[in-house]
Amino acid sequence: MENPSDKTISLLEESKLQADVIIPILNALRKEIGAERANGIVFDALRSRLRSRFQELAAKTPRGHKEKWAAM
């Protein structure tokens, strides 16, 4: 039997899974404290993770900018 933890997923699939979790939380925050404040909190919380993730991807794709975006 195949071990599910052995599978790798694409950046797109990873992003979809993360969005499935983050969007309901963001919507609840928007309802409680307003969209501007909620968006700011979530963006600030994710900023360093996003930066490090894009740096990882850039390091794995040592070509021009167009090729890096295409690879992602």
Backbone bond lengths (Angstrom), bond angles and torsions (degrees), N, CA, C in turn:
res aa  C-N    CA-C-N  psi(-1)  N-CA   C-N-CA  omega(-1)  CA-C   N-CA-C  phi
1 M - - - 1.450 - - 1.528 108.99 -
2 E 1.313 116.36 140.57 1.454 121.81 -177.85 1.522 110.48 -77.02
3 N 1.311 115.74 136.91 1.456 121.93 178.30 1.528 109.02 -83.95
4 P 1.341 118.47 120.36 1.469 120.58 -177.74 1.522 112.60 -60.17
5 S 1.316 118.53 -27.81 1.459 120.29 -178.98 1.518 112.20 -74.34
6 D 1.333 118.01 -12.22 1.460 121.82 178.33 1.532 112.03 -81.87
7 K 1.321 118.09 -12.70 1.456 121.29 -177.71 1.527 110.25 -80.15
8 T 1.321 114.87 142.29 1.449 119.47 171.38 1.518 107.42 -105.66
9 I 1.317 115.53 147.31 1.461 119.59 -179.81 1.524 108.54 -118.22
10 S 1.316 115.34 155.51 1.456 120.68 179.98 1.526 109.76 -72.82
11 L 1.317 115.56 163.44 1.457 120.99 176.65 1.525 110.15 -59.27
12 L 1.322 116.72 -38.52 1.454 120.57 179.70 1.528 111.00 -63.33
13 E 1.330 117.32 -46.37 1.465 120.70 178.69 1.527 111.33 -63.97
14 E 1.318 116.07 -40.74 1.466 120.12 177.82 1.524 110.32 -60.90
15 S 1.319 116.29 -43.64 1.464 120.99 179.64 1.526 111.63 -63.68
16 K 1.331 116.67 -39.91 1.473 120.49 178.03 1.524 111.18 -63.19
17 L 1.321 116.81 -42.53 1.462 120.41 178.95 1.523 111.27 -63.88
18 Q 1.309 116.22 -42.31 1.459 120.21 178.80 1.522 110.86 -65.16
19 A 1.328 116.81 -41.46 1.461 120.86 179.67 1.524 111.35 -63.11
20 D 1.332 116.82 -35.45 1.464 120.35 178.25 1.524 111.80 -60.15
21 V 1.322 116.59 -26.86 1.466 121.29 179.34 1.524 110.93 -91.38
22 I 1.320 116.17 -45.88 1.459 120.50 -172.12 1.526 113.03 -72.98
23 I 1.318 118.58 -38.48 1.466 120.82 -174.57 1.525 112.78 -61.03
24 P 1.332 120.35 -45.85 1.473 117.98 177.72 1.533 112.46 -63.02
25 I 1.319 116.75 -35.88 1.465 119.95 177.74 1.527 109.97 -66.40
26 L 1.334 116.50 -45.62 1.459 120.87 179.04 1.528 111.06 -61.24
27 N 1.322 117.60 -42.42 1.463 120.69 178.89 1.524 111.87 -63.01
28 A 1.324 116.87 -39.68 1.465 120.28 177.67 1.530 110.91 -65.75
29 L 1.318 116.10 -41.96 1.465 119.67 177.32 1.527 111.22 -63.12
30 R 1.334 116.33 -42.45 1.461 119.95 178.52 1.520 111.27 -59.16
31 K 1.305 116.58 -40.88 1.462 121.35 179.89 1.532 111.25 -65.04
32 E 1.324 116.13 -39.26 1.463 121.18 -176.03 1.524 113.76 -80.88
33 I 1.339 117.50 -42.08 1.465 119.29 -171.17 1.522 113.65 -123.19
34 G 1.320 117.82 1.70 1.459 121.36 179.64 1.518 111.94 96.34
35 A 1.332 114.72 150.31 1.466 121.08 -173.75 1.523 112.34 -64.75
36 E 1.313 117.90 -45.27 1.470 119.72 -175.68 1.525 111.21 -61.90
37 R 1.302 116.50 -47.48 1.473 120.06 -179.42 1.529 110.78 -66.72
38 A 1.318 117.65 -43.82 1.469 121.83 179.96 1.520 111.14 -62.23
39 N 1.327 116.77 -46.19 1.463 120.66 178.90 1.526 110.74 -59.55
40 G 1.314 116.71 -42.27 1.459 120.88 179.65 1.513 112.74 -63.46
41 I 1.322 116.92 -43.55 1.462 121.48 179.69 1.524 110.51 -62.39
42 V 1.319 116.63 -48.30 1.468 120.55 -177.81 1.529 110.82 -66.16
43 F 1.336 116.85 -43.03 1.460 119.32 179.57 1.530 110.47 -62.12
44 D 1.333 116.66 -45.34 1.468 119.85 178.98 1.524 111.42 -61.27
45 A 1.320 116.56 -38.91 1.464 120.82 -179.53 1.526 112.02 -66.67
46 L 1.321 117.24 -32.91 1.461 121.52 -175.97 1.526 114.43 -96.41
47 R 1.318 117.41 -12.48 1.467 121.90 -173.15 1.532 113.10 -52.98
48 S 1.317 118.92 -51.40 1.468 120.29 -176.24 1.528 111.28 -66.92
49 R 1.327 117.11 -36.48 1.471 120.17 178.05 1.522 111.15 -65.71
50 L 1.327 115.96 -43.46 1.466 119.77 178.38 1.519 110.84 -62.67
51 R 1.327 116.83 -44.01 1.463 120.89 -179.70 1.534 110.48 -60.65
52 S 1.337 116.67 -46.91 1.466 118.83 -178.44 1.525 111.33 -67.88
53 R 1.324 118.14 -35.35 1.466 121.48 178.54 1.527 110.81 -64.04
54 F 1.342 117.13 -45.13 1.454 120.21 179.12 1.530 111.35 -67.45
55 Q 1.319 117.98 -33.17 1.467 120.41 175.78 1.532 110.38 -65.93
56 E 1.335 117.12 -40.41 1.466 121.09 176.61 1.524 110.44 -59.85
57 L 1.332 115.93 -46.62 1.464 120.52 -179.21 1.520 111.53 -64.64
58 A 1.315 116.83 -40.75 1.459 120.25 179.40 1.519 111.03 -64.00
59 A 1.316 116.99 -38.23 1.463 120.58 179.97 1.530 111.72 -67.28
60 K 1.316 117.07 -31.35 1.465 121.34 -179.68 1.525 112.38 -79.59
61 T 1.328 117.30 -16.28 1.455 121.77 -176.49 1.528 108.80 -124.53
62 P 1.329 117.95 79.47 1.467 120.83 -174.74 1.526 114.25 -81.66
63 R 1.326 116.76 56.91 1.462 121.13 178.04 1.520 108.53 -126.60
64 G 1.310 116.57 -163.70 1.462 121.47 179.86 1.513 112.36 -70.09
65 H 1.318 115.24 170.04 1.463 121.59 -176.90 1.527 113.20 -59.88
66 K 1.316 117.70 -42.18 1.464 120.81 -179.05 1.526 110.53 -62.26
67 E 1.324 115.97 -41.72 1.457 119.93 179.92 1.525 111.52 -66.61
68 K 1.346 116.21 -37.36 1.470 119.29 178.52 1.521 110.97 -63.41
69 W 1.336 117.18 -45.00 1.464 119.95 179.32 1.525 110.85 -64.68
70 A 1.320 116.49 -39.65 1.462 120.04 178.96 1.526 110.79 -63.89
71 A 1.320 116.54 -38.86 1.460 120.49 179.99 1.511 111.99 -66.70
72 M 1.336 116.22 -33.56 1.467 119.35 179.32 1.498 110.29 -73.04
